[in-house]
């Protein structure tokens, strides 16, 4: 049986996050140049029951004793493509008080069924990575049926209907959107959207494209001024990764890489972890300078420094 639940994994914003994977790997409405999971292999706007709801609920129930801080609907693609999202949230609410977060690229929030399906979530975190159509196409590489204007309007309309916590993530890229003029364009849209919080992020893991460049912390802090004090540069993990459970798994990943260079899939298979868990530990080990990456035959391998 396939595994649809991963973690808990350390999250910068959500503490110990129990992830729920609702679409096949890299099934998404976007093909973002910065995605740490690689290129989108199924770019679509089709909403359906991509994975069996009953199995998801059953596996999730088994993991509730891990007592996560959040149950996070995210995973290996765009979770709002899962057509039974509202039923899943209702099922979660029926068996636990653990808050539900939805991490979405925001592309479908203007679709009525999507909006209605996630209104009962406790926290929704969509993204906005550009201030105009041209850079939207360059950075997010959306499905042809998604326009920049409709996407932004969807973010605005969802805010008007939603009573829960609404955090907006803005991902900035070096040489593309990490300029005051571009940040100001995005900031004007943020004013229209009206989120509770604005989080600025940049490349911290090997991206889908080598030309997706990170932005220094100093530059990020300067660009935050364009948002009139409303934006926060996302800090490092809040000590969550220091828990023994995460330290042990990170050590397992490091020991495997000491034996041979591996891809994300190699590590996931070798350690019987969900690939999304592996991505978290790879990010931490990279930040600590313990591992590095290199491309071979179009595949990204990690090795000990």
VEXMIKE-5009 format. One record per residue (C-alpha): residue number from 1; y, x, z. Coordinates in Angstrom, 1 decimal, decimal comma, padded with zeros to 4 digits. Example, Ala and Ser with C-alpha at 12.3 -4.5 7.8 and 13.67 -1.06 7.14 Angstrom:
<1; <-004,5; 012,3; 007,8>>
<2; <-001,1; 013,7; 007,1>>
***
This chain:
<1; <000,0; 000,0; 000,0>>
<2; <003,5; 001,2; -000,9>>
<3; <005,8; 002,1; 002,0>>
<4; <009,2; 000,2; 001,9>>
<5; <010,4; 001,4; 005,3>>
<6; <011,6; 004,9; 006,2>>
<7; <012,9; 006,5; 009,3>>
<8; <014,6; 006,2; 011,6>>
<9; <016,7; 008,9; 010,0>>
<10; <019,9; 010,4; 011,3>>
<11; <023,0; 008,8; 009,8>>
<12; <026,6; 010,1; 010,1>>
<13; <027,9; 006,5; 010,7>>
<14; <024,9; 004,5; 011,8>>
<15; <023,2; 006,8; 014,3>>
<16; <019,4; 006,3; 014,1>>
<17; <019,0; 004,3; 010,9>>
<18; <015,8; 002,5; 009,9>>
<19; <015,9; 002,3; 006,1>>
<20; <014,6; -000,5; 004,0>>
<21; <013,9; 000,3; 000,3>>
<22; <014,1; -002,8; -001,9>>
<23; <013,9; -001,5; -005,4>>
<24; <011,8; 001,1; -007,3>>
<25; <013,1; 004,6; -007,2>>
<26; <016,5; 005,0; -009,0>>
<27; <016,8; 001,3; -010,1>>
<28; <020,5; 000,9; -010,0>>
<29; <023,6; -000,7; -011,7>>
<30; <025,2; 002,8; -011,8>>
<31; <024,2; 006,3; -012,7>>
<32; <026,7; 008,2; -010,5>>
<33; <027,2; 011,8; -011,4>>
<34; <027,1; 012,8; -007,7>>
<35; <024,0; 010,9; -006,6>>
<36; <021,7; 013,1; -004,4>>
<37; <018,7; 011,2; -005,7>>
<38; <019,2; 012,3; -009,3>>
<39; <019,7; 010,4; -012,5>>
<40; <019,2; 006,7; -012,7>>
<41; <015,9; 005,9; -014,6>>
<42; <016,3; 002,1; -014,7>>
<43; <020,0; 001,1; -015,2>>
<44; <020,0; -002,7; -014,9>>
<45; <021,9; -005,8; -013,5>>
<46; <018,7; -007,9; -013,4>>
<47; <018,1; -009,3; -009,9>>
<48; <014,5; -010,1; -009,0>>
<49; <011,9; -009,6; -006,3>>
<50; <011,4; -005,9; -007,2>>
<51; <009,2; -005,4; -004,1>>
<52; <007,1; -008,0; -002,2>>
<53; <009,2; -009,6; 000,5>>
<54; <006,3; -010,4; 002,8>>
<55; <005,1; -006,7; 002,8>>
<56; <008,6; -005,5; 003,5>>
<57; <009,0; -007,9; 006,5>>
<58; <005,5; -006,9; 007,8>>
<59; <006,2; -003,2; 007,6>>
<60; <009,6; -003,6; 009,2>>
<61; <008,1; -005,5; 012,1>>
<62; <005,7; -002,6; 012,8>>
<63; <008,7; -000,2; 013,0>>
<64; <010,9; -002,2; 015,3>>
<65; <009,5; -000,4; 018,4>>
<66; <011,2; 002,8; 017,2>>
<67; <014,5; 001,0; 018,4>>
<68; <016,9; 002,1; 015,7>>
<69; <020,6; 001,6; 016,0>>
<70; <020,7; -000,2; 012,7>>
<71; <018,3; -001,6; 010,1>>
<72; <019,9; -000,4; 006,9>>
<73; <019,2; -002,0; 003,5>>
<74; <019,8; 000,9; 001,1>>
<75; <017,0; 003,0; -000,2>>
<76; <016,3; 004,5; -003,7>>
<77; <018,7; 002,4; -005,7>>
<78; <021,1; -000,6; -005,5>>
<79; <019,7; -003,0; -002,8>>
<80; <021,7; -006,1; -004,0>>
<81; <019,4; -006,1; -007,1>>
<82; <016,8; -007,5; -004,7>>
<83; <017,0; -011,2; -005,3>>
<84; <015,6; -012,3; -001,9>>
<85; <018,1; -010,3; 000,1>>
<86; <019,4; -013,3; 002,0>>
<87; <015,8; -014,3; 003,0>>
<88; <015,1; -010,8; 004,2>>
<89; <018,3; -010,7; 006,4>>
<90; <017,3; -014,1; 007,8>>
<91; <013,8; -012,8; 008,6>>
<92; <015,2; -009,7; 010,3>>
<93; <017,6; -011,9; 012,4>>
<94; <014,7; -014,0; 013,4>>
<95; <012,7; -011,1; 015,0>>
<96; <015,3; -008,7; 016,4>>
<97; <018,9; -008,3; 017,6>>
<98; <019,2; -004,9; 015,9>>
<99; <022,3; -005,1; 013,6>>
<100; <021,7; -005,2; 009,9>>
<101; <023,8; -002,9; 007,6>>
<102; <023,9; -003,2; 003,8>>
<103; <024,8; 000,0; 001,9>>
<104; <025,8; -001,0; -001,6>>
<105; <027,8; 000,4; -004,5>>
<106; <029,7; -002,9; -004,5>>
<107; <029,1; -003,6; -008,2>>
<108; <027,6; -007,0; -007,7>>
<109; <029,6; -008,3; -004,7>>
<110; <031,5; -010,7; -007,1>>
<111; <028,2; -012,4; -008,0>>
<112; <027,9; -015,6; -006,0>>
<113; <024,2; -015,3; -005,1>>
<114; <024,8; -011,7; -003,9>>
<115; <027,8; -012,6; -001,8>>
<116; <026,0; -015,6; -000,2>>
<117; <022,9; -013,5; 000,4>>
<118; <024,6; -010,9; 002,6>>
<119; <027,2; -012,9; 004,4>>
<120; <024,9; -012,8; 007,5>>
<121; <024,7; -009,0; 007,6>>
<122; <026,5; -007,3; 010,5>>
<123; <028,0; -004,5; 008,4>>
<124; <028,5; -004,1; 004,7>>
<125; <029,5; -000,7; 003,3>>
<126; <030,4; -000,8; -000,4>>
<127; <031,9; 002,1; -002,4>>
<128; <035,0; 002,7; -004,6>>
<129; <035,1; 006,0; -006,4>>
<130; <037,9; 005,7; -009,0>>
<131; <041,3; 004,1; -009,5>>
<132; <040,9; 003,0; -013,1>>
<133; <038,4; 002,1; -015,8>>
<134; <038,3; 005,5; -017,4>>
<135; <037,4; 007,5; -014,3>>
<136; <035,1; 004,6; -013,2>>
<137; <033,1; 005,1; -016,4>>
<138; <033,1; 008,9; -015,9>>
<139; <032,1; 009,0; -012,3>>
<140; <029,9; 005,9; -011,8>>
<141; <028,5; 005,5; -015,4>>
<142; <027,9; 001,7; -014,8>>
<143; <025,8; -000,7; -016,7>>
<144; <027,7; -002,0; -019,8>>
<145; <027,9; -005,5; -018,2>>
<146; <030,0; -004,2; -015,3>>
<147; <033,8; -003,7; -015,8>>
<148; <036,1; -002,0; -013,4>>
<149; <038,3; -005,0; -013,0>>
<150; <035,5; -007,4; -012,2>>
<151; <034,0; -004,9; -009,7>>
<152; <037,3; -004,5; -007,8>>
<153; <037,8; -008,3; -007,9>>
<154; <034,4; -008,7; -006,4>>
<155; <035,2; -006,3; -003,5>>
<156; <038,4; -008,3; -002,8>>
<157; <036,7; -011,7; -002,9>>
<158; <033,8; -010,6; -000,7>>
<159; <036,3; -009,4; 001,9>>
<160; <037,9; -012,8; 001,9>>
<161; <034,6; -014,6; 002,5>>
<162; <032,9; -012,1; 004,9>>
<163; <033,4; -012,2; 008,7>>
<164; <031,4; -009,1; 009,6>>
<165; <032,4; -005,4; 009,7>>
<166; <033,5; -004,2; 006,2>>
<167; <033,7; -000,4; 005,7>>
<168; <034,7; 001,0; 002,3>>
<169; <033,5; 004,5; 001,2>>
<170; <035,6; 006,5; -001,2>>
<171; <033,8; 009,4; -002,8>>
<172; <036,1; 012,1; -004,2>>
<173; <035,1; 014,7; -006,7>>
<174; <036,7; 018,1; -007,3>>
<175; <038,6; 018,3; -010,6>>
<176; <038,3; 014,6; -011,2>>
<177; <039,6; 012,4; -008,4>>
<178; <040,6; 014,9; -005,7>>
<179; <044,3; 014,8; -006,7>>
<180; <047,1; 013,0; -004,9>>
<181; <047,9; 010,8; -008,0>>
<182; <044,3; 009,6; -008,2>>
<183; <044,0; 009,1; -004,5>>
<184; <047,1; 007,0; -004,5>>
<185; <045,6; 004,8; -007,3>>
<186; <042,5; 004,2; -005,1>>
<187; <044,7; 003,6; -002,0>>
<188; <046,6; 000,8; -003,8>>
<189; <043,2; -000,9; -004,5>>
<190; <042,2; -000,4; -000,9>>
<191; <045,2; -002,3; 000,2>>
<192; <044,1; -005,2; -002,0>>
<193; <040,5; -005,1; -000,7>>
<194; <041,5; -004,9; 003,0>>
<195; <038,4; -003,2; 004,6>>
<196; <038,2; -002,6; 008,3>>
<197; <037,6; 001,1; 007,8>>
<198; <038,0; 003,6; 004,9>>
<199; <035,6; 006,6; 004,8>>
<200; <036,3; 009,5; 002,5>>
<201; <033,3; 011,5; 001,3>>
<202; <032,4; 014,2; -001,2>>
<203; <029,4; 016,1; -002,5>>
<204; <027,3; 017,5; 000,4>>
<205; <023,9; 017,5; -001,3>>
<206; <022,8; 018,8; -004,7>>
<207; <024,1; 016,1; -007,1>>
<208; <022,6; 014,5; -010,2>>
<209; <025,0; 016,6; -012,4>>
<210; <026,0; 020,2; -011,8>>
<211; <029,6; 019,4; -012,8>>
<212; <030,0; 017,0; -009,8>>
<213; <032,0; 019,3; -007,6>>
<214; <032,6; 019,1; -003,8>>
<215; <036,1; 019,0; -002,3>>
<216; <037,0; 021,2; 000,7>>
<217; <037,6; 019,6; 004,1>>
<218; <041,2; 020,8; 004,0>>
<219; <041,9; 019,1; 000,7>>
<220; <040,1; 015,9; 001,9>>
<221; <042,3; 015,8; 005,0>>
<222; <045,4; 016,1; 002,8>>
<223; <044,3; 013,4; 000,4>>
<224; <043,6; 011,1; 003,4>>
<225; <047,4; 010,9; 003,8>>
<226; <047,6; 008,8; 000,6>>
<227; <045,8; 006,0; 002,5>>
<228; <048,6; 005,7; 005,1>>
<229; <046,5; 006,7; 008,1>>
<230; <043,8; 004,2; 007,3>>
<231; <041,2; 006,7; 006,0>>
<232; <038,9; 008,9; 007,9>>
<233; <037,1; 012,0; 006,4>>
<234; <033,5; 011,4; 007,3>>
<235; <032,6; 013,9; 010,1>>
<236; <029,3; 015,7; 010,5>>
<237; <026,4; 014,0; 012,2>>
<238; <027,3; 012,8; 015,6>>
<239; <024,7; 014,8; 017,4>>
<240; <021,9; 012,5; 016,2>>
<241; <020,1; 015,3; 014,3>>
<242; <019,7; 017,1; 017,6>>
<243; <017,2; 014,6; 018,9>>
<244; <013,7; 016,1; 019,2>>
<245; <012,2; 013,7; 016,7>>
<246; <014,5; 014,8; 014,0>>
<247; <014,3; 018,5; 014,9>>
<248; <010,5; 018,4; 014,6>>
<249; <010,6; 016,8; 011,1>>
<250; <013,3; 019,2; 009,9>>
<251; <011,1; 022,1; 011,2>>
<252; <008,2; 020,7; 009,2>>
<253; <010,3; 020,7; 006,0>>
<254; <011,5; 024,2; 006,7>>
<255; <007,9; 025,5; 007,3>>
<256; <006,7; 024,0; 004,0>>
<257; <009,6; 025,7; 002,1>>
<258; <008,7; 029,0; 003,7>>
<259; <005,4; 028,8; 001,9>>
<260; <006,7; 027,9; -001,5>>
<261; <009,7; 026,3; -003,3>>
<262; <009,4; 022,5; -003,5>>
<263; <011,1; 019,5; -005,0>>
<264; <012,0; 016,4; -003,0>>
<265; <008,9; 014,8; -004,3>>
<266; <006,7; 017,8; -003,3>>
<267; <008,0; 017,7; 000,2>>
<268; <007,6; 013,9; 000,5>>
<269; <004,0; 014,1; -000,7>>
<270; <003,1; 017,2; 001,3>>
<271; <004,5; 015,8; 004,6>>
<272; <003,8; 012,1; 003,9>>
<273; <007,5; 011,2; 004,3>>
<274; <009,6; 008,8; 002,4>>
<275; <011,7; 010,7; -000,1>>
<276; <014,9; 009,3; 001,5>>
<277; <013,9; 010,8; 004,8>>
<278; <013,4; 014,2; 003,0>>
<279; <016,9; 014,0; 001,5>>
<280; <018,4; 013,7; 005,0>>
<281; <016,6; 016,8; 006,3>>
<282; <017,3; 018,7; 003,2>>
<283; <021,0; 018,0; 003,6>>
<284; <021,0; 019,3; 007,2>>
<285; <019,1; 022,4; 006,3>>
<286; <021,4; 023,1; 003,4>>
<287; <024,5; 022,6; 005,7>>
<288; <023,0; 025,1; 008,2>>
<289; <022,6; 027,6; 005,4>>
<290; <018,8; 027,8; 005,9>>
<291; <017,8; 026,7; 002,4>>
<292; <019,2; 026,8; -001,1>>
<293; <018,4; 025,1; -004,4>>
<294; <017,8; 026,1; -008,0>>
<295; <016,9; 024,2; -011,2>>
<296; <013,8; 025,0; -013,1>>
<297; <012,7; 023,1; -016,2>>
<298; <015,2; 020,3; -015,3>>
<299; <013,7; 019,9; -011,8>>
<300; <015,6; 020,8; -008,6>>
<301; <013,6; 023,1; -006,2>>
<302; <014,5; 024,0; -002,7>>
<303; <013,6; 027,3; -001,0>>
<304; <014,3; 029,2; 002,1>>
<305; <017,3; 031,6; 001,9>>
***
